[in-house]
Amino acid sequence: MLTTRVIPCLDCRDGRVVKGIRFQGLRDAGDPVERAAAYEAQGADELVLLDVSATHEGRQHQLETVRDVRRSLGIALTCGGGVRTSEDARELLEAGADKVAVNSAAVRDPSLIATLAERFGTQCAVVAIDAARTAEGGWGVRVTGGREQTPHDAVAWAAEAERLGAGELLLTSWDRDGTQQGYDLELLEVVCARTTVPVIASGGAHSPEHMADAIHAGAHAVLAASIFHDGHTTVGTVKERLRGLGISVRAPAAATQKDQPA
């Protein structure tokens, strides 16, 4: 039986972890190296590190943050933000990323996905999709850190991203991000029904029950930030509860007495 991954997310700006609601009102949430080490100790399966202002500011990812985190991290690390070319991706991989997430640049030039998959392997190519509800009842794709609504349909884009070579989809509900109201389960169900690659649910988690709902909706992994950053719970506690709900998760072997809120 495949195990569900529990993935803390480090949204970073200027070398610090930040968190907001719907990508706005960002507040400081700590040092990324300290956070990464704490979450690994708690039993995190992977980490996602996103430079949330790189695209908006027209620059590359802050590679030094990736290097600093990698020095203290043994688990898989996905990095994104400011990736416009395969060379940007290469630099992230050389800095210590295991996988590279692309969003805005891939929407503007879908061939980037195929290029990354061909050059580094589909296992390295993660397409991040920020999806927002539309007046018509579907979901549109947002780019530039959620600031810009595009005419693209999020579900169709997910299917196209897989066709082009994406090995994984990081699906964030813009409407639920930071609200702790639970994942957008309808969005998850529709995207998971249209694709076969693993889908990481993102945006809105407040409890292990929310995560269980996402898994039942088809997600292969669950990502969260606020509940971990604010000390509401730990990765180890989440995994214990998920097991109690009948969901297979990897034993948090790394968790020790350090399994305290970061």
Order of alpha helices (4+ residues) and beta strands (2+ residues): beta-beta-beta-alpha-beta-alpha-beta-alpha-beta-alpha-alpha-beta-beta-beta-alpha-beta-alpha-beta-alpha-beta-alpha-alpha
